[in-house]
Amino acid sequence: MNRLWATRLAAPAAFLLGITVAILLVRAGLDGDAATTAAQTAAPTTMPTTTAATTTATQPRPVFVEVESGDTLDQIALENDTTVEALLTLNEGVDPNALRVGQRLRVR
């Protein structure tokens, strides 16, 4: 009878032990202040560099405004907390003296 109980409890006990060990390993890996374990220092891993993904994730989306009647580059720059030089850099080929109503200008 004791052997029957032992076999019935062995599988759940092994499962719980495995889960406990997994949780402790994950927590040790997530804890930034914990001492480095031998497994973490034994084999350094190299990760492929993905500069394109990092660059696109950190760059803000472009912001555009539509030129309204009477707008000037100075006024658009003041309203959007930027400079005329920055607007001209972002909008190559734009003639500051010939803005058209409805024209889209990038401000950021």
C-alpha positions, 0 to 999 in steps of 0.5 A: 500500500505504501508503494502505491502512494509513493508512485501516486505522489512521485509525479506531482512532486517532481512536477512541483520541484521542476516548476520551483526550480524554473521560477527560481532560475527566472527570478535570478535572471530578472534580478539586476542586482543579483550576483552573476551565476556561473552559467551566465559567465561560462559562455558569452553569447553574441547577438546579431546587431539590428541597428535598423530596428533600433533606429526606427524605434527611437526616431519620432514619426514625422509631423506635417502641417498644411499651409494656410492663407497668410502663413509664412515660414517664420510663423509656422516655425514659431507655432511648431517650436522650431526654426526656419532653418530646420524647416528648410532642412526638412523640406528641401526645395521649398521656396520660402517666398512662394508657399502655396495654400494647402502645401504640406510642410514637415515640421519634425 
